[in-house]
Amino acid sequence: MKSPLSSSSSSSMGVLRKPRLSPYLFTLLTFIVFITILYGEDFICIFGQLEPIPGRAISRPVWGVDLGLVKKREKLAFAIGKSEEKCDVFKGRWVRDELTRPLYEESECPYIQPQLTCQEHGRPDTEYQKWRWQPHGCDLPSFNATLMLETLRGKRMMFVGDSLNRGQYVSMICLLHRLIPEHAKSMKSYNNDALTVFRAKDYNASIEFYWAPFLLESNSDNAVVHRVSDRIVRRGSINKHGKHWKSVDILVFNTYLWWMTGLDIKILKGSFEDEEKEIIEVSAEDAYRMAMRSMLRWVRKNMDRKKTRVFFTSMSPTHGKGIEWAGESGENCYNQTTIIEDPNYWDSNSRKSIMKVIAEEFSKSKFPITFLNITQLSSYRKDAHTSIYKKQWSPLTAEQLANPVSYADCVHWCLPGLQDTWNELLFSKLFYP
């Protein structure tokens, strides 16, 4: 005989039984938890712009399919976010910006060399400081000095190349140094000024510049006395300088101007110490290709793609011929206060054959090199050169004083100014590649 409670008990159990979780909802929740655990740190860095955990590189996802399997997401050092789709930050236009420019004042940065302090040397206008680069269809991320310094904690950043790269190096220091107390920063030079080191002591970080105008060993390697008319470059000699670049976390190369002599380049086989020197002459393009291959080979052998980043800054344009921008014959960058607005303008000294060499050699590289293509955007800025407003290393003659065009420097750039934009582009590619 059944218990009188059997029926009601069965009914009660049916009421109290826990509802089953929908398999679709279970799958969704499982996926969310998995993604949160796997990429939670990335989300924190992207949305909070916090310092990545040391030892772990954070970057864009790289997806692909191989034999039906999804490749593992690679991590690119220092990156915290993705750039906007189909956005080329190197294509755009200059816009006036009275609110945010300049990013610092010349008088506030004691590290600018006297060759670049245009206001101190009498430049009457400041209009060249008030332009901002605006890419087509997107915006550059704002330069975040705090994020940059936190990312450099315990690391080395080095600029390697000629005086134009040194200008970019000084610009970077000017963008950062205000956040560092006076007692916690220093700048010193070593190896007869070949190496300059800015230290942020509280961050255990250094930002450095190494003088190597050809990257390879040359007879122009003296950082102080290097004005040699008969330039010679030693083949296969990148380790002469490269030994000083090892253990660097962020490396920024440039080399171009010193190759452009208008003549073939003299290449030394053997050593500068040899009594009898074997020297051959090759075109600038062939010599430059040799240097690019040496640089890429050195990077591949000495840099860790999981922990380091390597950049290459393209050629910096000059403005020595006013006739090229519809100016007067005999005119140059002297007294220029407006930009070139022709979007198709190209400086004739920026040889496209050299750009072709870079494109061909970089496309073969097994190590990812980030190319900072500053050439076109800088070519519009005939107003931004130091011109006559700089320290003159030799007394000017009466003839020169009577004709300022004759001694105007149309190669280097005033600071603050154009090269701050180069570092904004470097910042964007470092964190949003």
ZADRENBA-322202 format. One record per residue (C-alpha): residue number from 0; residue in one letter; x, y, z. Coordinates in steps of 0.25 Angstrom, whole numbers. Each point is the difference from the previous one (the first is absolute). Layout:
BEGIN
[atom NUM; "A"; [X; Y; Z]]
...
END
This chain:
BEGIN
[atom 0; "M"; [0; 0; 0]]
[atom 1; "K"; [5; 13; -4]]
[atom 2; "S"; [3; 11; 10]]
[atom 3; "P"; [-10; 11; 1]]
[atom 4; "L"; [12; 10; -3]]
[atom 5; "S"; [6; -7; -12]]
[atom 6; "S"; [-8; 8; -10]]
[atom 7; "S"; [2; 13; 7]]
[atom 8; "S"; [14; -3; 2]]
[atom 9; "S"; [2; -3; -14]]
[atom 10; "S"; [-7; 13; -4]]
[atom 11; "S"; [9; 8; 10]]
[atom 12; "M"; [13; -5; -6]]
[atom 13; "G"; [-5; 4; -14]]
[atom 14; "V"; [-2; 14; 5]]
[atom 15; "L"; [13; 1; 8]]
[atom 16; "R"; [9; -6; -11]]
[atom 17; "K"; [10; 11; -5]]
[atom 18; "P"; [-2; 4; -14]]
[atom 19; "R"; [10; -5; -11]]
[atom 20; "L"; [9; 11; -6]]
[atom 21; "S"; [-2; 2; -14]]
[atom 22; "P"; [12; -6; -8]]
[atom 23; "Y"; [1; 12; -9]]
[atom 24; "L"; [1; 9; 13]]
[atom 25; "F"; [10; -9; 6]]
[atom 26; "T"; [8; 0; -12]]
[atom 27; "L"; [0; 16; -1]]
[atom 28; "L"; [3; 1; 15]]
[atom 29; "T"; [12; -10; -2]]
[atom 30; "F"; [5; 8; -12]]
[atom 31; "I"; [-1; 13; 8]]
[atom 32; "V"; [8; -5; 12]]
[atom 33; "F"; [10; -6; -9]]
[atom 34; "I"; [3; 13; -7]]
[atom 35; "T"; [0; 8; 12]]
[atom 36; "I"; [11; -9; 7]]
[atom 37; "L"; [8; -1; -13]]
[atom 38; "Y"; [0; 15; -4]]
[atom 39; "G"; [-5; 7; 12]]
[atom 40; "E"; [14; 7; 2]]
[atom 41; "D"; [-1; 5; -15]]
[atom 42; "F"; [-14; 6; 3]]
[atom 43; "I"; [5; 8; 12]]
[atom 44; "C"; [12; 5; -8]]
[atom 45; "I"; [-8; 4; -12]]
[atom 46; "F"; [-11; 7; 8]]
[atom 47; "G"; [8; 6; 12]]
[atom 48; "Q"; [13; 2; -7]]
[atom 49; "L"; [8; -6; 11]]
[atom 50; "E"; [14; -5; 0]]
[atom 51; "P"; [0; -15; -5]]
[atom 52; "I"; [6; -10; 9]]
[atom 53; "P"; [15; -1; -1]]
[atom 54; "G"; [4; -12; -8]]
[atom 55; "R"; [-13; -1; -8]]
[atom 56; "A"; [-2; 6; -13]]
[atom 57; "I"; [-13; 5; -4]]
[atom 58; "S"; [-5; 3; -14]]
[atom 59; "R"; [-10; -1; -11]]
[atom 60; "P"; [-5; -14; -4]]
[atom 61; "V"; [5; -7; -12]]
[atom 62; "W"; [-10; -10; -5]]
[atom 63; "G"; [1; -10; -11]]
[atom 64; "V"; [-4; -14; -4]]
[atom 65; "D"; [10; -11; -3]]
[atom 66; "L"; [-5; -14; -3]]
[atom 67; "G"; [-13; 3; 7]]
[atom 68; "L"; [6; 5; 13]]
[atom 69; "V"; [0; 14; 5]]
[atom 70; "K"; [14; 5; 3]]
[atom 71; "K"; [4; 5; 13]]
[atom 72; "R"; [-1; 15; 2]]
[atom 73; "E"; [13; 6; 0]]
[atom 74; "K"; [4; 11; 10]]
[atom 75; "L"; [7; 13; -5]]
[atom 76; "A"; [9; 6; 10]]
[atom 77; "F"; [-5; 13; 7]]
[atom 78; "A"; [-13; 1; -8]]
[atom 79; "I"; [-13; 2; 8]]
[atom 80; "G"; [-10; 2; -11]]
[atom 81; "K"; [-4; -1; -15]]
[atom 82; "S"; [1; 12; -10]]
[atom 83; "E"; [-13; 3; -7]]
[atom 84; "E"; [-3; -8; -12]]
[atom 85; "K"; [6; 5; -14]]
[atom 86; "C"; [6; 12; 7]]
[atom 87; "D"; [13; 4; -6]]
[atom 88; "V"; [6; 10; 11]]
[atom 89; "F"; [10; 5; -10]]
[atom 90; "K"; [-10; 5; -10]]
[atom 91; "G"; [-7; 13; 4]]
[atom 92; "R"; [1; 15; 1]]
[atom 93; "W"; [5; 11; 9]]
[atom 94; "V"; [-10; 7; 8]]
[atom 95; "R"; [2; 13; 9]]
[atom 96; "D"; [-1; -3; 15]]
[atom 97; "E"; [1; 12; 9]]
[atom 98; "L"; [-5; -8; 12]]
[atom 99; "T"; [9; -12; 1]]
[atom 100; "R"; [13; 4; -7]]
[atom 101; "P"; [11; 1; 3]]
[atom 102; "L"; [1; -12; 9]]
[atom 103; "Y"; [10; 7; 8]]
[atom 104; "E"; [8; 13; 0]]
[atom 105; "E"; [14; 2; -5]]
[atom 106; "S"; [4; 6; 13]]
[atom 107; "E"; [-6; -11; 9]]
[atom 108; "C"; [9; -11; -6]]
[atom 109; "P"; [15; 2; 3]]
[atom 110; "Y"; [4; -12; -8]]
[atom 111; "I"; [-1; 7; -14]]
[atom 112; "Q"; [13; 2; -7]]
[atom 113; "P"; [3; 14; -4]]
[atom 114; "Q"; [-1; -4; -15]]
[atom 115; "L"; [-15; -2; 2]]
[atom 116; "T"; [-4; 11; 10]]
[atom 117; "C"; [-6; 10; -11]]
[atom 118; "Q"; [-7; 9; 10]]
[atom 119; "E"; [13; 2; 8]]
[atom 120; "H"; [7; 4; -13]]
[atom 121; "G"; [-10; 11; -4]]
[atom 122; "R"; [-10; -7; -8]]
[atom 123; "P"; [-12; 11; 0]]
[atom 124; "D"; [-12; -9; -2]]
[atom 125; "T"; [-5; -13; 7]]
[atom 126; "E"; [-10; -4; -11]]
[atom 127; "Y"; [8; -12; -3]]
[atom 128; "Q"; [-3; -6; 13]]
[atom 129; "K"; [-15; 1; -1]]
[atom 130; "W"; [-3; -11; -10]]
[atom 131; "R"; [-6; -14; 3]]
[atom 132; "W"; [0; -12; -10]]
[atom 133; "Q"; [-14; -5; -3]]
[atom 134; "P"; [0; -14; -7]]
[atom 135; "H"; [-12; -2; -10]]
[atom 136; "G"; [-12; -7; 6]]
[atom 137; "C"; [6; -2; 14]]
[atom 138; "D"; [8; 7; 11]]
[atom 139; "L"; [14; -2; 6]]
[atom 140; "P"; [-1; -5; 15]]
[atom 141; "S"; [4; 11; 9]]
[atom 142; "F"; [14; -1; 5]]
[atom 143; "N"; [0; -5; 14]]
[atom 144; "A"; [13; 3; 7]]
[atom 145; "T"; [-5; -8; 13]]
[atom 146; "L"; [-3; -13; -8]]
[atom 147; "M"; [14; 2; -8]]
[atom 148; "L"; [8; 1; 13]]
[atom 149; "E"; [-7; -11; 7]]
[atom 150; "T"; [2; -9; -12]]
[atom 151; "L"; [15; 4; 0]]
[atom 152; "R"; [1; -4; 15]]
[atom 153; "G"; [12; -9; 1]]
[atom 154; "K"; [3; 1; -15]]
[atom 155; "R"; [9; 7; -10]]
[atom 156; "M"; [-4; 8; -12]]
[atom 157; "M"; [10; 4; -11]]
[atom 158; "F"; [0; 8; -12]]
[atom 159; "V"; [12; -3; -10]]
[atom 160; "G"; [4; 8; -12]]
[atom 161; "D"; [4; 14; -3]]
[atom 162; "S"; [-4; 14; 5]]
[atom 163; "L"; [-14; -1; -5]]
[atom 164; "N"; [-2; -12; 8]]
[atom 165; "R"; [6; 8; 12]]
[atom 166; "G"; [-10; 11; -2]]
[atom 167; "Q"; [-11; -11; 1]]
[atom 168; "Y"; [7; -5; 13]]
[atom 169; "V"; [0; 13; 6]]
[atom 170; "S"; [-14; 3; -3]]
[atom 171; "M"; [-4; -13; 7]]
[atom 172; "I"; [7; 4; 12]]
[atom 173; "C"; [-7; 14; 0]]
[atom 174; "L"; [-13; -7; -1]]
[atom 175; "L"; [3; -8; 13]]
[atom 176; "H"; [10; 7; 9]]
[atom 177; "R"; [-11; 9; 6]]
[atom 178; "L"; [-6; -12; 8]]
[atom 179; "I"; [14; -3; 6]]
[atom 180; "P"; [5; 7; 12]]
[atom 181; "E"; [13; 8; -2]]
[atom 182; "H"; [7; -9; 10]]
[atom 183; "A"; [-4; -12; -7]]
[atom 184; "K"; [5; 2; -14]]
[atom 185; "S"; [13; 2; -7]]
[atom 186; "M"; [7; 1; -14]]
[atom 187; "K"; [14; -4; -2]]
[atom 188; "S"; [9; -3; -13]]
[atom 189; "Y"; [10; -11; -1]]
[atom 190; "N"; [10; -5; -11]]
[atom 191; "N"; [4; 13; -4]]
[atom 192; "D"; [-15; 4; -2]]
[atom 193; "A"; [-4; -12; -8]]
[atom 194; "L"; [-9; -4; 10]]
[atom 195; "T"; [-10; 9; 8]]
[atom 196; "V"; [-8; -5; 11]]
[atom 197; "F"; [-12; 6; 7]]
[atom 198; "R"; [-4; -7; 13]]
[atom 199; "A"; [-13; 0; 7]]
[atom 200; "K"; [5; -6; 13]]
[atom 201; "D"; [-13; -3; 7]]
[atom 202; "Y"; [-4; -8; -12]]
[atom 203; "N"; [13; -7; -2]]
[atom 204; "A"; [-1; 4; -14]]
[atom 205; "S"; [9; 6; -10]]
[atom 206; "I"; [-3; 8; -14]]
[atom 207; "E"; [13; 0; -8]]
[atom 208; "F"; [6; 5; -13]]
[atom 209; "Y"; [11; -7; -7]]
[atom 210; "W"; [8; 7; -11]]
[atom 211; "A"; [1; -9; -13]]
[atom 212; "P"; [-4; 8; -12]]
[atom 213; "F"; [2; -12; -9]]
[atom 214; "L"; [-3; -10; 10]]
[atom 215; "L"; [13; -7; -5]]
[atom 216; "E"; [14; 4; 4]]
[atom 217; "S"; [4; 12; -8]]
[atom 218; "N"; [11; 11; 0]]
[atom 219; "S"; [-11; 9; 5]]
[atom 220; "D"; [-3; -7; 13]]
[atom 221; "N"; [6; 11; 9]]
[atom 222; "A"; [-12; 6; 6]]
[atom 223; "V"; [7; 14; 2]]
[atom 224; "V"; [9; 1; -12]]
[atom 225; "H"; [-7; -7; -12]]
[atom 226; "R"; [-1; 10; -11]]
[atom 227; "V"; [8; -9; -10]]
[atom 228; "S"; [-1; 3; -15]]
[atom 229; "D"; [6; -13; -4]]
[atom 230; "R"; [-10; -10; 7]]
[atom 231; "I"; [4; -14; 1]]
[atom 232; "V"; [-9; -12; 5]]
[atom 233; "R"; [6; -13; 5]]
[atom 234; "R"; [-8; -12; -6]]
[atom 235; "G"; [-5; -10; 10]]
[atom 236; "S"; [4; 8; 12]]
[atom 237; "I"; [-14; 2; 7]]
[atom 238; "N"; [5; -8; 13]]
[atom 239; "K"; [10; 12; 2]]
[atom 240; "H"; [-12; 8; 5]]
[atom 241; "G"; [-10; -11; 2]]
[atom 242; "K"; [7; -5; 13]]
[atom 243; "H"; [-5; 13; 6]]
[atom 244; "W"; [-15; -3; -4]]
[atom 245; "K"; [-1; -14; 6]]
[atom 246; "S"; [-10; -1; 12]]
[atom 247; "V"; [-8; 12; -5]]
[atom 248; "D"; [-15; -2; 1]]
[atom 249; "I"; [-5; 11; -10]]
[atom 250; "L"; [10; 3; -11]]
[atom 251; "V"; [-3; 12; -10]]
[atom 252; "F"; [10; 0; -12]]
[atom 253; "N"; [2; 11; -11]]
[atom 254; "T"; [10; 2; -11]]
[atom 255; "Y"; [-2; 7; -13]]
[atom 256; "L"; [6; 14; -1]]
[atom 257; "W"; [15; -4; 1]]
[atom 258; "W"; [-2; -9; -12]]
[atom 259; "M"; [-4; 11; -9]]
[atom 260; "T"; [13; 6; -5]]
[atom 261; "G"; [-4; 1; -14]]
[atom 262; "L"; [11; -10; -3]]
[atom 263; "D"; [2; -15; 0]]
[atom 264; "I"; [3; -5; 14]]
[atom 265; "K"; [14; -5; 4]]
[atom 266; "I"; [0; -14; 6]]
[atom 267; "L"; [12; -5; 8]]
[atom 268; "K"; [3; -15; 0]]
[atom 269; "G"; [8; -4; 11]]
[atom 270; "S"; [4; 9; 12]]
[atom 271; "F"; [3; 15; 2]]
[atom 272; "E"; [13; -5; 7]]
[atom 273; "D"; [5; -7; -13]]
[atom 274; "E"; [12; 7; -6]]
[atom 275; "E"; [-5; -3; -14]]
[atom 276; "K"; [-15; 3; -1]]
[atom 277; "E"; [-9; -7; -11]]
[atom 278; "I"; [-11; 10; -3]]
[atom 279; "I"; [-11; -1; -10]]
[atom 280; "E"; [-10; 10; -5]]
[atom 281; "V"; [-15; -4; -1]]
[atom 282; "S"; [-13; 8; -2]]
[atom 283; "A"; [-7; 6; 12]]
[atom 284; "E"; [-12; -10; -2]]
[atom 285; "D"; [10; -12; 0]]
[atom 286; "A"; [7; 5; 12]]
[atom 287; "Y"; [-13; 3; 7]]
[atom 288; "R"; [-5; -14; -3]]
[atom 289; "M"; [13; -6; 6]]
[atom 290; "A"; [-3; 8; 13]]
[atom 291; "M"; [-14; -4; 1]]
[atom 292; "R"; [3; -15; -2]]
[atom 293; "S"; [11; 2; 11]]
[atom 294; "M"; [-10; 7; 9]]
[atom 295; "L"; [-11; -11; -2]]
[atom 296; "R"; [10; -11; 2]]
[atom 297; "W"; [5; 6; 13]]
[atom 298; "V"; [-15; 2; 5]]
[atom 299; "R"; [-3; -14; -3]]
[atom 300; "K"; [12; -6; 8]]
[atom 301; "N"; [-1; 9; 12]]
[atom 302; "M"; [-14; 5; 3]]
[atom 303; "D"; [-11; -9; 6]]
[atom 304; "R"; [-13; 2; -8]]
[atom 305; "K"; [-8; -3; 13]]
[atom 306; "K"; [6; 10; 8]]
[atom 307; "T"; [5; 11; -8]]
[atom 308; "R"; [-4; 10; -11]]
[atom 309; "V"; [8; 6; -12]]
[atom 310; "F"; [-4; 12; -7]]
[atom 311; "F"; [6; 7; -13]]
[atom 312; "T"; [-2; 14; -3]]
[atom 313; "S"; [0; 4; -14]]
[atom 314; "M"; [7; 11; -7]]
[atom 315; "S"; [-1; 14; 5]]
[atom 316; "P"; [-3; 10; -11]]
[atom 317; "T"; [8; 13; -3]]
[atom 318; "H"; [-5; 13; -6]]
[atom 319; "G"; [11; 6; -7]]
[atom 320; "K"; [-7; 4; -13]]
[atom 321; "G"; [-11; 9; 0]]
[atom 322; "I"; [-3; -2; -14]]
[atom 323; "E"; [-5; -14; 3]]
[atom 324; "W"; [-12; 6; 8]]
[atom 325; "A"; [-3; 11; -10]]
[atom 326; "G"; [9; 10; 8]]
[atom 327; "E"; [10; 10; -5]]
[atom 328; "S"; [13; -5; -7]]
[atom 329; "G"; [11; 0; 10]]
[atom 330; "E"; [-10; -1; 12]]
[atom 331; "N"; [1; -11; 10]]
[atom 332; "C"; [-5; -2; 14]]
[atom 333; "Y"; [4; 13; 6]]
[atom 334; "N"; [-11; 9; 4]]
[atom 335; "Q"; [-11; -10; -4]]
[atom 336; "T"; [-11; 0; 10]]
[atom 337; "T"; [-11; -7; -8]]
[atom 338; "I"; [-2; -15; -3]]
[atom 339; "I"; [0; -6; -14]]
[atom 340; "E"; [-15; -4; -3]]
[atom 341; "D"; [2; -8; -12]]
[atom 342; "P"; [-3; -14; 4]]
[atom 343; "N"; [8; -6; -11]]
[atom 344; "Y"; [13; 8; 3]]
[atom 345; "W"; [13; -8; 1]]
[atom 346; "D"; [13; 5; 4]]
[atom 347; "S"; [10; -3; -11]]
[atom 348; "N"; [11; -4; 10]]
[atom 349; "S"; [-9; -11; 5]]
[atom 350; "R"; [4; -11; -10]]
[atom 351; "K"; [-11; -9; -3]]
[atom 352; "S"; [11; -10; -4]]
[atom 353; "I"; [4; -1; 14]]
[atom 354; "M"; [-14; -2; 5]]
[atom 355; "K"; [-1; -11; -10]]
[atom 356; "V"; [12; -7; 6]]
[atom 357; "I"; [-6; 1; 14]]
[atom 358; "A"; [-13; -6; -5]]
[atom 359; "E"; [7; -11; -7]]
[atom 360; "E"; [10; -4; 11]]
[atom 361; "F"; [-10; 2; 12]]
[atom 362; "S"; [-10; -9; -7]]
[atom 363; "K"; [10; -12; 1]]
[atom 364; "S"; [2; 3; 15]]
[atom 365; "K"; [-3; -12; 9]]
[atom 366; "F"; [0; 10; 12]]
[atom 367; "P"; [-12; 10; 0]]
[atom 368; "I"; [6; 14; -2]]
[atom 369; "T"; [-10; 12; 2]]
[atom 370; "F"; [2; 10; -11]]
[atom 371; "L"; [-2; 14; 4]]
[atom 372; "N"; [-3; 7; -13]]
[atom 373; "I"; [2; 14; 3]]
[atom 374; "T"; [5; 5; -13]]
[atom 375; "Q"; [-13; 5; -7]]
[atom 376; "L"; [-6; 6; 12]]
[atom 377; "S"; [13; 8; 3]]
[atom 378; "S"; [2; 4; -14]]
[atom 379; "Y"; [-12; 10; 1]]
[atom 380; "R"; [7; 7; 12]]
[atom 381; "K"; [10; 10; -7]]
[atom 382; "D"; [-3; 9; 12]]
[atom 383; "A"; [5; -9; 11]]
[atom 384; "H"; [15; 0; -3]]
[atom 385; "T"; [11; 7; 9]]
[atom 386; "S"; [4; 9; -12]]
[atom 387; "I"; [9; 11; 6]]
[atom 388; "Y"; [-6; -1; 14]]
[atom 389; "K"; [11; -9; 7]]
[atom 390; "K"; [14; 0; 5]]
[atom 391; "Q"; [10; 2; -11]]
[atom 392; "W"; [13; -8; 3]]
[atom 393; "S"; [8; 9; -9]]
[atom 394; "P"; [0; 15; -1]]
[atom 395; "L"; [-9; 5; -11]]
[atom 396; "T"; [7; 8; -11]]
[atom 397; "A"; [-5; 14; -5]]
[atom 398; "E"; [-5; -6; -13]]
[atom 399; "Q"; [-8; -11; 8]]
[atom 400; "L"; [-7; 11; 9]]
[atom 401; "A"; [-4; 8; -12]]
[atom 402; "N"; [-7; -13; -6]]
[atom 403; "P"; [-6; -8; 11]]
[atom 404; "V"; [-5; -10; -10]]
[atom 405; "S"; [15; -4; -2]]
[atom 406; "Y"; [1; -6; 14]]
[atom 407; "A"; [-14; -4; 3]]
[atom 408; "D"; [-1; -15; 6]]
[atom 409; "C"; [-11; -6; -8]]
[atom 410; "V"; [3; -14; 5]]
[atom 411; "H"; [-2; 0; 15]]
[atom 412; "W"; [-13; 4; 7]]
[atom 413; "C"; [-4; 10; 12]]
[atom 414; "L"; [-4; -6; 13]]
[atom 415; "P"; [-11; 0; 4]]
[atom 416; "G"; [-6; -3; -14]]
[atom 417; "L"; [0; -10; -10]]
[atom 418; "Q"; [8; -11; 6]]
[atom 419; "D"; [-10; -1; 12]]
[atom 420; "T"; [-10; -5; -10]]
[atom 421; "W"; [10; -11; -4]]
[atom 422; "N"; [-1; -4; 14]]
[atom 423; "E"; [-15; 0; 0]]
[atom 424; "L"; [1; -10; -11]]
[atom 425; "L"; [10; -8; 7]]
[atom 426; "F"; [-9; 0; 12]]
[atom 427; "S"; [-12; -5; -8]]
[atom 428; "K"; [7; -11; -7]]
[atom 429; "L"; [7; -4; 13]]
[atom 430; "F"; [-14; -2; 8]]
[atom 431; "Y"; [-10; -1; -12]]
[atom 432; "P"; [7; -8; -11]]
END
